[in-house]
Amino acid sequence: MDALTELLNSLPVRKPRTVKPKTTPTPEYCRQKYSQAHEQWFKTKHPQAYAAGHYYPPKMPDCNKSNGLQLAIQNFLTWRGHRATRISSAGRMVKGKWIPGPTRKGAADVSATIKGRSVMMEIKVGADRPSPEQLKEQQREQAAGGVYEFIHNFEEFLKLYDIL
């Protein structure tokens, strides 16, 4: 019995399976606002091409993923005439050694200026939660008169945009 117990205890323990959160589709009115922003931008930038019928609506990025939601927000703000920049705070590997990025911990994923106001947006998709550094950065930005919000989906972004 002791040999069997030792054998069972020596076997590797299987990790429990992680369950991905269910994805929710982007509401149709959000897709329409995204397309309208692009169409308005295209009419302004390329009036002759638009008049000739050379307009094709954009494909909405997958907003159930962080990268897709960041891209959708940046595109929408740019098409509406605002400044929007994605901020990468990731470090890099150099000669087998990890070098942290130059950005301060807690920096938002998207930095924007909307009607003269500084707006920082941290993208949180699925089970992602704010870090203590991000909460401190939010306090700093708000104390300086800016906006720092956690965005979970495109619908939430549009609500924030309408308020601003």
C-alpha positions as CSV (number, residue, x, y, z in Angstrom):
1,M,0.0,0.0,0.0
2,D,2.9,2.4,0.8
3,A,4.4,1.8,-2.6
4,L,1.1,2.6,-4.4
5,T,0.7,5.7,-2.3
6,E,4.2,6.9,-3.1
7,L,3.6,6.2,-6.8
8,L,0.4,8.2,-6.8
9,N,1.9,11.1,-4.9
10,S,4.9,11.2,-7.3
11,L,2.7,11.6,-10.4
12,P,2.3,15.2,-11.7
13,V,-0.9,16.9,-10.7
14,R,-3.0,18.0,-13.7
15,K,-3.8,21.7,-13.8
16,P,-7.5,22.5,-13.7
17,R,-8.9,23.7,-17.0
18,T,-9.5,27.4,-17.4
19,V,-12.9,28.4,-18.8
20,K,-12.9,31.3,-21.2
21,P,-15.6,33.9,-20.4
22,K,-18.5,33.9,-22.9
23,T,-18.1,36.5,-25.6
24,T,-20.9,39.0,-26.2
25,P,-21.6,40.4,-29.7
26,T,-21.2,44.1,-30.3
27,P,-24.7,45.7,-30.5
28,E,-25.8,46.7,-34.0
29,Y,-26.1,50.4,-33.1
30,C,-22.4,50.4,-32.1
31,R,-21.5,48.9,-35.5
32,Q,-23.6,51.5,-37.2
33,K,-21.9,54.4,-35.3
34,Y,-18.5,52.9,-36.1
35,S,-19.5,52.8,-39.9
36,Q,-21.0,56.2,-39.8
37,A,-17.8,57.7,-38.4
38,H,-15.8,56.1,-41.1
39,E,-18.2,57.2,-43.9
40,Q,-18.2,60.8,-42.6
41,W,-14.4,60.8,-42.5
42,F,-14.2,59.3,-46.0
43,K,-16.6,61.9,-47.5
44,T,-14.4,64.7,-46.0
45,K,-11.1,63.2,-47.1
46,H,-12.0,61.8,-50.4
47,P,-15.1,63.6,-51.8
48,Q,-14.5,62.7,-55.4
49,A,-14.0,59.0,-54.7
50,Y,-17.1,59.0,-52.5
51,A,-19.2,60.8,-55.1
52,A,-18.0,58.2,-57.7
53,G,-19.2,55.4,-55.5
54,H,-15.8,54.1,-54.4
55,Y,-16.8,53.8,-50.7
56,Y,-16.8,50.5,-48.8
57,P,-17.8,50.3,-45.2
58,P,-15.1,49.3,-42.7
59,K,-14.9,45.9,-41.0
60,M,-15.4,46.2,-37.3
61,P,-12.5,44.7,-35.3
62,D,-13.3,41.9,-32.8
63,C,-14.1,43.9,-29.7
64,N,-14.1,40.8,-27.5
65,K,-10.3,41.0,-27.6
66,S,-8.2,43.7,-26.1
67,N,-6.3,44.4,-29.3
68,G,-9.5,44.7,-31.4
69,L,-11.3,47.0,-28.9
70,Q,-8.2,49.3,-28.8
71,L,-8.1,49.4,-32.6
72,A,-11.9,50.2,-32.8
73,I,-11.6,53.0,-30.3
74,Q,-8.5,54.5,-32.0
75,N,-10.1,54.3,-35.4
76,F,-13.4,55.9,-34.2
77,L,-11.7,58.8,-32.5
78,T,-9.3,59.4,-35.5
79,W,-12.3,59.4,-37.9
80,R,-14.1,61.9,-35.7
81,G,-11.2,64.3,-35.8
82,H,-9.7,63.7,-32.4
83,R,-6.2,62.6,-31.5
84,A,-5.9,59.0,-30.4
85,T,-2.7,57.0,-29.8
86,R,-2.2,53.4,-28.6
87,I,0.4,53.1,-25.8
88,S,2.5,50.0,-25.6
89,S,4.0,49.5,-22.1
90,A,5.5,46.1,-22.9
91,G,9.2,45.6,-22.5
92,R,11.4,43.6,-24.8
93,M,13.9,40.7,-24.9
94,V,17.5,41.7,-25.7
95,K,20.2,39.0,-25.8
96,G,18.2,36.7,-23.6
97,K,17.6,39.4,-21.0
98,W,14.2,41.1,-20.3
99,I,14.3,44.9,-20.4
100,P,11.2,46.7,-19.1
101,G,9.6,49.3,-21.3
102,P,10.1,53.0,-20.7
103,T,6.5,53.7,-19.9
104,R,5.4,54.2,-16.3
105,K,3.5,51.3,-14.8
106,G,-0.3,52.0,-14.9
107,A,-0.2,53.9,-18.2
108,A,-3.4,53.6,-20.1
109,D,-3.7,51.6,-23.4
110,V,-5.2,54.5,-25.4
111,S,-4.3,58.2,-24.9
112,A,-6.6,60.7,-26.6
113,T,-7.5,64.3,-26.7
114,I,-11.2,64.9,-27.2
115,K,-12.4,68.5,-27.6
116,G,-9.3,69.8,-25.8
117,R,-9.6,67.4,-22.9
118,S,-7.0,64.7,-22.0
119,V,-8.7,61.2,-22.0
120,M,-6.9,58.0,-21.0
121,M,-8.6,54.7,-21.6
122,E,-7.4,51.4,-20.1
123,I,-8.9,48.4,-21.9
124,K,-10.2,45.6,-19.7
125,V,-11.7,42.7,-21.6
126,G,-13.1,39.5,-20.1
127,A,-11.8,38.7,-16.5
128,D,-9.0,41.4,-16.7
129,R,-9.0,43.7,-13.6
130,P,-7.2,46.9,-12.9
131,S,-3.8,46.7,-11.2
132,P,-2.9,48.9,-8.2
133,E,-0.6,51.0,-10.4
134,Q,-3.5,51.6,-12.9
135,L,-5.7,52.8,-10.0
136,K,-3.0,55.2,-8.8
137,E,-2.5,56.5,-12.4
138,Q,-6.3,57.0,-12.6
139,Q,-6.1,59.2,-9.5
140,R,-3.2,61.2,-10.9
141,E,-4.9,61.9,-14.2
142,Q,-8.2,62.9,-12.5
143,A,-6.3,65.2,-10.1
144,A,-4.7,66.9,-13.1
145,G,-8.1,67.5,-14.7
146,G,-8.1,64.7,-17.2
147,V,-10.2,61.6,-17.6
148,Y,-9.0,58.1,-17.0
149,E,-11.5,55.3,-17.5
150,F,-11.6,51.5,-17.7
151,I,-13.4,50.4,-20.9
152,H,-14.8,46.9,-21.1
153,N,-16.6,47.0,-24.5
154,F,-17.3,49.4,-27.5
155,E,-20.8,50.2,-26.1
156,E,-19.2,51.5,-22.9
157,F,-16.7,53.6,-24.9
158,L,-19.6,55.2,-26.9
159,K,-21.4,56.1,-23.6
160,L,-18.2,57.8,-22.4
161,Y,-17.7,59.5,-25.8
162,D,-21.3,60.9,-25.7
163,I,-20.7,62.3,-22.2
164,L,-17.5,64.0,-23.3
